[in-house]
Amino acid sequence: MLLDEFIEYIKQGREIEFSYKNSKYFISWCNYELKTYSIYSEKKQKILFEGKLIDLLSYKFLEDDCFNDNFEDFAIEYIY
């Protein structure tokens, strides 16, 4: 999957399950009207991020990787 395809799925409001460095995460709508999204950590059992798409794509994970910089490091597992 390419980053552009991933972005389109997010814009469609699809829930996305992915893993990064052996940890699972979920992306979903936070607020449809404001077009904000959230990233939930299964390991930590909490929301790590809430905000706009542009900020989601640059959110820094464990080793300062983000979708914009190192998309290939993220394993997209399911798109609902």
C-alpha positions, 0 to 999 in steps of 0.5 A, a space after each residue: 500500500 502507498 501512503 496516498 492510498 492510506 490517506 484516502 482510507 483515513 479521509 473516508 473514515 475507515 478504521 485502520 488497524 496497524 502495527 509498528 515495532 511489535 505494537 498494535 494501534 488503531 486509527 479512527 474518527 475522533 470527531 466527524 464534523 471537525 475532521 479529527 482522528 485518533 490513534 489508540 495504542 492497544 499495548 498502553 490501552 489509551 489514546 495517544 493522539 487526537 487531531 487533524 490528518 496533517 498532524 496524524 501523519 507527522 505524529 512521532 511513534 516510538 523511535 521518532 518514526 511517523 507516517 510521512 517519513 517512514 511509511 514502510 515501517 508500519 504494517 497495515 493489518 486491517 481496514 474496516 
